[in-house]
Amino acid sequence: MSLGRYPQVQRPHHLQGLRTFYARGYGLLTLKDSLSAYCREIEPWFHVISIPRLQSQLPQTWEEVSVDVVLLCLSIALLTTPPPSPSSPVAENGDGNGNGPWGFQTLYCQVKNWISSTEALGLNSCQLVQARILVTLYEVAHGLYPAAYISIGATVNAADALTVHPGAGAAAQYPHAPGTDDETKREDGVLIWGGILILDRYIAVDSGPHPSLTRSRSQAIHDLLKPTLCPTHWHGQDPTDPICRLARLVEASFLLDKTHSILNSPTAEHTINIEELILTVQTIINLQTILGEEVKDGVHLYAGGLSLCNAALLLAFENGTRVPPIAGSTENCNSMATESLASVLSTITSTVELFTLGTQSVEFNVLRVPPFVTFLVYKAAAIVTKRLLVDTSSSGSDEELGKLRLLRNFLKIMGARWLGCGK
């Protein structure tokens, strides 16, 4: 039931400070510069915006830019802005222009405030949903919980509202905002829901045993994504194409969520389904093989899908080591899980060692490392710490201690970009 329409004339007035803030804080940074920053620092590992299409639709003058596009560009600026150095004098006081913790936090609070304002004024569009996704990613990357947990729920509902309440678009209120045809809406829907699935599943695993918000409807969402993402497995596809990378990240997030579901679904009457878990682990390893072939000689840490796959394996094998070793299949499962866990930990440690010791053959770009590696390395460090407490042998302790130092050093290095690594 409708409770009445929002006052039309008040909408631009309530949000005119958004353009003023952008012009004052980013006066020398054009909207196209913001989109270029997204292409350079975010799109390689989190493709949720069709930049060529958005660039082609940008108006010629600042006055014609719609509020949703400005807010999307501010969200890009927020996510691509590195946190200030703790040792910097500016970091202690801040200058209110995006520098220092006060400015860094102020930009985040301003963007959150404007998102709330668009919601209160009844505005919604693909660009606003994409802005919500990037802000949620920002919260995940910098370890802002429960904000990320709350934001992903609001983002899911905002994406649903695009079809449930299609008349609430920003384009309807700002005549210069570009219209969209059915094909464009479908393509935007794939990018939006792909990004939502990845974040929702990651946040759920990072937050405890509760299921992801989209788990109960994942089949319907996958039906939407299949026509676009499945062809990325066809022969001759370019693995560096953004849509291919998105597909692998969605697939890896599905297997991570599947593992999380299996491990957290037992009840008093039902134990963990070992056969289903083993089948899921085998599927994860198969996907890892595909990802390894696509990455080739590239930097594996840049592939977010590999991080999610390894995180799923850590969860599965760690759980397997806790199964009481009873004679029979369970005993064999426990032994295999222990060996497999050690292998995965060695792989993770070897991967980060190249960068913590500076011995990598290619230049390491912190800006290109997805924040999804945070949970993986932190989980690995936690497992190694537990093993240190259990293993009392001198040789074993020295080896585990060396791994722990490497993992902690890597988190410290990455903490300069994603604050979540230091929390």
C-alpha positions in Angstrom: 0.0 0.0 0.0 1.4 3.4 -0.9 1.4 6.1 1.8 1.8 8.9 -0.7 4.5 10.4 -2.9 7.6 12.2 -1.7 7.7 16.0 -2.3 9.2 16.4 -5.7 10.7 19.9 -5.3 12.6 19.1 -2.2 14.8 16.4 -3.6 17.4 18.4 -5.4 17.5 20.9 -2.6 18.3 18.3 0.1 21.2 16.8 -1.9 22.7 19.9 -3.5 25.5 19.8 -0.8 26.7 16.6 -2.4 27.9 18.4 -5.5 29.4 21.2 -3.4 31.3 18.7 -1.3 32.7 16.9 -4.4 33.6 20.1 -6.1 35.4 21.5 -3.0 37.2 18.3 -2.0 37.9 17.0 -5.5 37.9 20.2 -7.6 40.8 19.1 -9.7 39.5 15.5 -10.0 37.0 15.1 -12.8 34.3 12.5 -12.8 36.2 10.6 -15.5 39.3 10.7 -13.3 37.2 8.9 -10.6 36.2 6.2 -13.1 39.8 5.8 -14.3 40.8 5.2 -10.6 38.2 2.5 -10.5 39.6 0.9 -13.6 43.1 1.0 -12.2 42.6 -0.1 -8.6 39.3 -1.9 -8.3 38.0 -3.4 -11.5 40.9 -5.9 -11.9 39.6 -7.8 -8.9 36.0 -6.5 -8.3 34.1 -5.8 -11.5 30.7 -4.4 -10.6 30.5 -1.3 -12.8 30.5 -1.1 -16.6 32.9 1.8 -16.9 32.8 2.2 -20.8 29.0 2.4 -20.7 29.0 4.8 -17.7 31.7 7.0 -19.4 29.6 7.2 -22.6 26.7 8.5 -20.6 28.4 11.2 -18.7 27.1 14.7 -19.5 29.3 17.5 -20.8 28.8 19.9 -17.9 28.9 19.6 -14.2 25.4 21.0 -13.7 23.9 18.1 -15.7 25.4 15.3 -13.6 22.8 13.4 -11.7 23.1 12.8 -7.9 23.4 9.1 -8.2 26.5 9.3 -10.6 28.1 11.9 -8.2 27.6 9.6 -5.3 29.0 6.6 -7.2 32.1 8.6 -8.1 32.5 9.7 -4.4 32.2 6.0 -3.4 35.0 5.2 -5.8 37.1 8.0 -4.4 36.4 6.7 -0.9 37.5 3.1 -1.7 40.6 4.2 -3.7 41.8 6.5 -1.0 44.5 4.8 1.1 44.4 5.4 4.9 46.8 7.9 6.3 50.1 6.8 7.8 50.0 6.6 11.6 53.4 8.4 11.7 52.3 11.3 9.5 51.7 14.6 11.3 48.5 15.0 9.3 47.4 11.7 10.5 47.3 13.0 14.1 45.3 16.1 13.4 43.6 15.7 10.0 42.9 18.7 7.8 39.2 18.0 7.0 39.9 17.6 3.3 40.3 13.8 3.2 43.7 13.8 4.8 44.3 12.3 8.2 42.0 10.1 10.2 39.4 12.9 10.7 39.3 13.6 7.0 39.4 9.9 6.0 36.6 9.1 8.4 34.6 12.2 7.4 34.5 11.2 3.7 33.1 7.8 4.8 30.5 9.4 7.1 29.5 11.9 4.4 29.0 9.2 1.8 26.9 7.1 4.3 24.9 10.1 5.1 24.1 10.9 1.5 23.1 7.3 0.8 20.7 7.5 3.7 19.4 10.8 2.3 18.7 9.3 -1.1 16.8 6.4 0.6 14.7 8.8 2.7 13.9 10.8 -0.4 12.7 7.7 -2.2 15.6 7.7 -4.8 17.1 4.5 -6.1 19.0 3.5 -9.2 21.7 1.1 -10.5 24.3 3.7 -9.7 23.1 4.2 -6.2 23.1 0.4 -5.6 26.6 0.2 -7.0 27.6 3.0 -4.6 26.2 1.0 -1.7 28.2 -2.1 -2.9 31.5 -0.1 -3.0 30.8 1.4 0.5 30.1 -2.1 1.8 33.4 -3.3 0.3 35.1 -0.3 1.9 33.7 -1.4 5.3 34.8 -5.0 4.7 38.3 -4.0 3.6 38.9 -1.7 6.6 37.3 -4.1 9.1 34.3 -1.9 10.0 32.0 -4.3 11.7 29.0 -4.4 12.4 28.7 -1.7 9.7 29.5 -4.1 6.9 27.1 -6.7 8.2 24.3 -4.1 8.4 25.2 -2.5 5.0 25.0 -5.7 3.0 21.5 -6.2 4.2 20.5 -2.7 3.0 22.3 -3.3 -0.3 20.4 -6.5 -1.0 17.1 -4.7 -0.3 18.1 -1.8 -2.5 18.9 -4.1 -5.4 15.6 -5.9 -4.9 13.9 -2.5 -5.0 15.1 -1.8 -8.5 12.5 -4.4 -9.7 10.0 -4.2 -6.8 9.7 -0.4 -6.9 11.0 0.5 -10.4 9.5 4.0 -10.3 11.9 5.2 -7.6 14.8 5.9 -10.0 17.0 8.9 -9.7 16.8 9.3 -13.4 13.1 10.1 -13.0 13.9 13.0 -10.8 17.0 14.3 -12.6 16.2 14.8 -16.3 19.8 14.7 -17.4 20.4 11.2 -15.9 20.7 8.7 -18.7 17.9 6.2 -19.3 18.5 2.5 -19.7 17.2 -0.2 -22.0 16.4 -3.8 -21.0 19.7 -5.2 -22.1 21.6 -2.5 -20.1 19.5 -3.3 -17.1 20.2 -7.0 -17.4 24.0 -6.4 -17.7 23.9 -4.0 -14.7 21.9 -6.6 -12.8 24.5 -9.3 -13.4 27.3 -7.0 -12.1 25.3 -5.8 -9.1 24.2 -9.3 -8.0 27.6 -10.7 -8.6 29.1 -8.1 -6.3 26.4 -8.6 -3.7 26.9 -12.4 -3.7 30.6 -12.1 -3.2 30.4 -9.6 -0.3 27.4 -11.3 1.4 29.2 -14.7 1.4 32.5 -13.2 2.6 30.8 -11.2 5.4 28.9 -14.3 6.5 32.0 -16.4 6.8 33.9 -13.6 8.5 31.1 -13.0 11.0 30.4 -16.5 12.4 28.0 -19.4 11.9 25.0 -17.5 10.6 24.0 -18.1 7.0 24.6 -15.6 4.2 21.5 -13.4 3.4 21.3 -14.6 -0.2 21.8 -18.3 0.5 18.1 -19.2 0.5 17.7 -17.5 -2.9 21.0 -18.3 -4.5 19.5 -20.5 -7.2 17.3 -17.7 -8.5 20.2 -15.3 -8.5 22.4 -17.8 -10.3 19.8 -18.3 -13.0 20.2 -14.5 -13.6 23.9 -14.7 -13.8 24.4 -18.0 -15.8 23.8 -16.6 -19.3 26.7 -14.1 -18.7 29.1 -15.9 -16.4 28.9 -19.5 -17.8 30.3 -18.6 -21.2 33.5 -17.5 -19.5 34.4 -21.2 -19.3 34.2 -21.6 -23.1 37.4 -22.3 -25.1 39.2 -19.2 -26.3 37.8 -16.8 -23.6 40.2 -14.2 -22.3 40.8 -14.9 -18.6 41.9 -11.3 -18.0 38.5 -10.0 -19.1 36.8 -8.3 -16.1 33.6 -10.4 -16.5 35.7 -13.6 -16.5 37.4 -12.5 -13.2 34.0 -11.7 -11.7 32.7 -15.1 -12.7 35.6 -16.9 -11.0 35.1 -14.8 -7.8 31.4 -15.6 -7.8 32.2 -19.3 -8.3 34.8 -19.3 -5.5 32.4 -17.4 -3.1 29.7 -20.1 -3.8 32.1 -22.8 -2.8 33.2 -20.8 0.3 29.5 -20.4 1.2 28.8 -24.1 0.6 31.6 -25.1 2.9 30.4 -22.6 5.5 26.9 -24.1 5.2 28.0 -27.7 5.6 30.2 -26.9 8.6 27.5 -24.9 10.5 24.4 -26.9 9.7 24.7 -29.9 12.0 22.1 -30.3 14.7 21.6 -32.6 17.7 20.2 -35.2 15.3 22.5 -34.7 12.3 26.2 -34.6 12.1 28.3 -32.9 9.4 27.8 -34.5 6.0 31.3 -35.8 5.4 30.6 -37.0 1.9 29.1 -33.7 0.8 32.1 -31.9 2.4 34.6 -34.1 0.5 32.8 -33.5 -2.8 32.8 -29.7 -2.1 36.6 -29.8 -1.4 37.2 -31.7 -4.6 35.2 -29.1 -6.5 37.3 -26.3 -4.8 40.5 -28.0 -5.9 39.2 -28.3 -9.5 38.4 -24.5 -9.5 41.8 -23.8 -8.1 43.3 -25.7 -11.0 41.3 -23.5 -13.5 42.3 -20.3 -11.7 46.0 -21.4 -11.6 45.9 -21.9 -15.4 44.3 -18.5 -15.9 46.7 -16.7 -13.6 49.7 -18.5 -15.2 52.9 -16.7 -14.1 51.0 -13.8 -12.7 50.7 -12.8 -9.0 48.4 -15.3 -7.3 47.6 -12.8 -4.5 46.0 -10.6 -7.1 43.4 -13.4 -7.8 40.6 -13.0 -5.3 39.1 -16.3 -6.3 42.2 -18.2 -5.2 42.1 -16.5 -1.8 38.4 -17.5 -1.3 39.2 -21.1 -2.4 42.1 -21.4 0.0 39.9 -19.9 2.8 37.3 -22.6 2.1 39.9 -25.3 2.2 41.3 -24.0 5.5 37.8 -24.1 7.1 37.2 -27.6 5.8 40.5 -29.1 6.7 40.6 -27.4 10.1 37.3 -28.9 10.9 38.4 -32.3 9.7 41.4 -32.3 12.1 38.9 -31.8 15.0 36.9 -34.9 14.1 37.7 -37.6 16.8 39.9 -40.3 15.2 37.7 -43.3 15.4 38.8 -46.6 13.6 37.4 -46.7 10.1 36.7 -43.9 7.6 36.6 -41.2 10.2 40.2 -42.0 11.2 41.3 -41.8 7.6 39.4 -38.5 7.2 41.2 -37.0 10.2 44.6 -38.1 9.0 44.0 -36.7 5.5 42.6 -33.4 6.8 45.7 -33.0 9.0 48.1 -33.5 6.0 46.0 -31.4 3.7 45.8 -28.5 6.2 49.6 -28.5 6.5 49.9 -28.4 2.7 47.5 -25.5 2.4 49.2 -23.6 5.2 52.6 -24.1 3.4 51.1 -22.9 0.2 49.8 -19.7 1.8 53.0 -19.1 3.7 55.1 -19.5 0.6 52.9 -17.2 -1.4 53.1 -14.3 1.1 56.8 -15.0 1.8 57.7 -13.7 -1.7 56.4 -10.3 -0.7 57.3 -10.0 3.0 60.9 -10.8 2.1 61.0 -8.7 -1.1 62.2 -11.7 -3.2 59.4 -11.7 -5.7 60.4 -11.7 -9.4 57.7 -9.1 -10.3 57.0 -5.7 -8.6 54.4 -6.1 -5.9 51.6 -3.6 -6.1 49.7 -3.4 -2.8 46.8 -1.5 -4.5 46.0 -4.6 -6.6 45.6 -7.0 -3.7 42.0 -7.7 -3.0 41.0 -7.3 0.7 39.6 -10.8 0.6 43.1 -12.0 1.3 42.7 -10.6 4.9 40.5 -13.4 6.2 42.7 -16.0 4.5 45.9 -14.9 6.0 44.4 -14.1 9.4 42.8 -17.5 9.5 46.1 -19.2 8.6 47.9 -17.2 11.3 45.3 -18.3 13.9 45.6 -22.0 12.9 49.4 -21.8 13.1 49.2 -20.2 16.5 47.0 -23.1 17.8 49.5 -25.6 16.3 52.3 -23.8 18.2 50.5 -24.3 21.4 50.1 -28.0 20.8 53.4 -28.9 19.2 56.1 -28.9 21.9 58.9 -30.2 19.8 61.7 -27.7 19.2 62.0 -28.3 15.4 58.3 -28.1 14.9 57.9 -25.0 17.0 60.7 -23.2 15.1 59.1 -24.0 11.8 55.6 -22.9 12.9 57.0 -19.8 14.5 58.7 -18.8 11.2 55.4 -19.2 9.4 53.6 -17.1 11.9 56.1 -14.3 11.6 55.7 -14.3 7.8 51.9 -14.2 8.0 51.9 -11.4 10.6 54.4 -9.4 8.6 52.2 -9.7 5.5 49.2 -8.5 7.4 51.3 -5.5 8.6 52.3 -4.7 5.1 48.7 -4.9 3.8 47.5 -2.9 6.8 48.9 0.2 5.1 46.2 -0.2 2.4 43.4 -2.2 4.1 43.0 -1.4 7.8 41.1 -4.6 8.3 44.5 -6.4 8.0 45.7 -4.7 11.2 42.6 -5.4 13.3 
